[in-house]
Amino acid sequence: QEGSLCAQHCLNNLLQGEYFSPVELSSIAHQLDEEERMRMAEGGVTSEDYRTFLQQPSGNMDDSGFFSIQVISNALKVWGLELILFNSPEYQRLRIDPINERSFICNYKEHWFTVRKLGKQWFNLNSLLTGPELISDTYLALFLAQLQQEGYSIFVVKGDLPDCEADQLLQMIRVQQMHRPKLIGEELAQLKEQRVHKTDLERVLEANDGSGMLDEDEEDLQRALALSRQEIDMEDEEADLRRAIQLSMQGSSRNISQDIPQTSGTNLTSEELRKRREAYFEKQQQKQQQRKQQQQQGDLSGQSSHPCERPTTSSGALGSDLGKACSPFIMFATFTLYLTYGLHLIFALHYSSSPL
């Protein structure tokens, strides 16, 4: 909307074209002023009422671009259109449903706007909005009643409106509106607020060292904060890694600690610790061999139901048959023994290489 020419925009939105200009509406207003002056002069040009009328400003227009209802009504008569007051007794007796009309003109103080049906849908063509506002058929009557409560005067436009492209297009399709258009003042306020924030930020940046850069103290502080955050993150990662390694070694550490003898409080070198552990493992291996021999002797002397025992009269034959029958068991025991020794040796080397 340009200036306060809302009456011009109201008429052009109603007719859907640039049919009226401010000059044309001003001409109609001057014509109405002249007609009123001539009627007042009929009572005498020397009368007090006539002199008072000449001193008063025009009631049909002003310097701000406002035009009266008489100007709008006379402008619409050119197109064969007539205005009827919506809440007048004559119109209310007709009991016409608003959705059966074609258009309305609304006025509050010095503001005019059009509500028109295009195609099969109603639109609020208020020039103070950023775009047309869709009004449903069920909401139209409530919308007009709300305007009346706010003090608006509503006029029904009677007559055939000129054809327009928008009306022809919307006869074939229906539109959907996801967001209500904002008032131009609201949008301008938001843009102004954004510009104010941007100006404040630029002022702050320019105040720092005069070149839009932060001063050295602030840069150092930000750099120190960034480094401290990196160090904290690295420490957290290292702590998580140490906890994971500790959890993974808990099971094996418990088993090893049961077999390895506890050392005294004196400090030992890695070589001495390794030799002690090797001696301990050799002693454990000897104990296992002795237990195996005792078990074999017990099997030969007593248990006749043993699957490896076969009765013979010769000790040499007994040993030969026993070796043949029990060779899988001996091979399994030997494998287990070597495996155990190898595991102990690995753990011994691991603990000898790690600090106490």
Rosetta blueprint (number, residue, H / E / L):
1 Q L
2 E L
3 G L
4 S L
5 L L
6 C H
7 A H
8 Q H
9 H H
10 C H
11 L H
12 N H
13 N H
14 L H
15 L H
16 Q L
17 G L
18 E L
19 Y L
20 F L
21 S L
22 P H
23 V H
24 E H
25 L H
26 S H
27 S H
28 I H
29 A H
30 H H
31 Q H
32 L H
33 D H
34 E H
35 E H
36 E H
37 R H
38 M H
39 R H
40 M H
41 A H
42 E L
43 G L
44 G L
45 V L
46 T L
47 S L
48 E H
49 D H
50 Y H
51 R H
52 T H
53 F H
54 L H
55 Q H
56 Q L
57 P L
58 S L
59 G L
60 N L
61 M E
62 D L
63 D L
64 S L
65 G L
66 F L
67 F E
68 S L
69 I H
70 Q H
71 V H
72 I H
73 S H
74 N H
75 A H
76 L H
77 K H
78 V L
79 W L
80 G L
81 L L
82 E E
83 L E
84 I E
85 L E
86 F L
87 N L
88 S L
89 P H
90 E H
91 Y H
92 Q H
93 R H
94 L H
95 R L
96 I L
97 D L
98 P H
99 I H
100 N H
101 E L
102 R L
103 S E
104 F E
105 I E
106 C E
107 N E
108 Y E
109 K L
110 E L
111 H E
112 W E
113 F E
114 T E
115 V E
116 R E
117 K E
118 L E
119 G L
120 K L
121 Q E
122 W E
123 F E
124 N E
125 L E
126 N L
127 S L
128 L L
129 L E
130 T L
131 G L
132 P L
133 E E
134 L E
135 I E
136 S L
137 D H
138 T H
139 Y H
140 L H
141 A H
142 L H
143 F H
144 L H
145 A H
146 Q H
147 L H
148 Q H
149 Q H
150 E L
151 G L
152 Y L
153 S E
154 I E
155 F E
156 V E
157 V E
158 K E
159 G L
160 D L
161 L L
162 P L
163 D L
164 C L
165 E H
166 A H
167 D H
168 Q H
169 L H
170 L H
171 Q L
172 M L
173 I L
174 R L
175 V L
176 Q L
177 Q L
178 M L
179 H L
180 R L
181 P L
182 K L
183 L E
184 I H
185 G H
186 E H
187 E H
188 L H
189 A H
190 Q H
191 L H
192 K H
193 E H
194 Q H
195 R H
196 V H
197 H H
198 K H
199 T H
200 D H
201 L H
202 E H
203 R H
204 V H
205 L H
206 E H
207 A H
208 N L
209 D L
210 G L
211 S L
212 G L
213 M L
214 L L
215 D L
216 E H
217 D H
218 E H
219 E H
220 D H
221 L H
222 Q H
223 R H
224 A H
225 L H
226 A H
227 L H
228 S H
229 R H
230 Q H
231 E H
232 I H
233 D H
234 M H
235 E H
236 D H
237 E H
238 E H
239 A H
240 D H
241 L H
242 R H
243 R H
244 A H
245 I H
246 Q H
247 L H
248 S H
249 M H
250 Q H
251 G H
252 S H
253 S H
254 R H
255 N H
256 I H
257 S H
258 Q H
259 D H
260 I L
261 P L
262 Q L
263 T L
264 S L
265 G L
266 T L
267 N L
268 L L
269 T L
270 S H
271 E H
272 E H
273 L H
274 R H
275 K H
276 R H
277 R H
278 E H
279 A H
280 Y H
281 F H
282 E H
283 K H
284 Q H
285 Q H
286 Q H
287 K H
288 Q H
289 Q H
290 Q H
291 R H
292 K H
293 Q H
294 Q H
295 Q H
296 Q H
297 Q H
298 G H
299 D H
300 L H
301 S H
302 G L
303 Q L
304 S L
305 S L
306 H L
307 P L
308 C L
309 E L
310 R L
311 P L
312 T L
313 T L
314 S L
315 S H
316 G H
317 A H
318 L H
319 G H
320 S H
321 D H
322 L H
323 G H
324 K H
325 A H
326 C H
327 S H
328 P H
329 F H
330 I H
331 M H
332 F H
333 A H
334 T H
335 F H
336 T H
337 L H
338 Y H
339 L H
340 T H
341 Y H
342 G H
343 L H
344 H H
345 L H
346 I H
347 F H
348 A H
349 L H
350 H H
351 Y H
352 S H
353 S H
354 S L
355 P L
356 L L
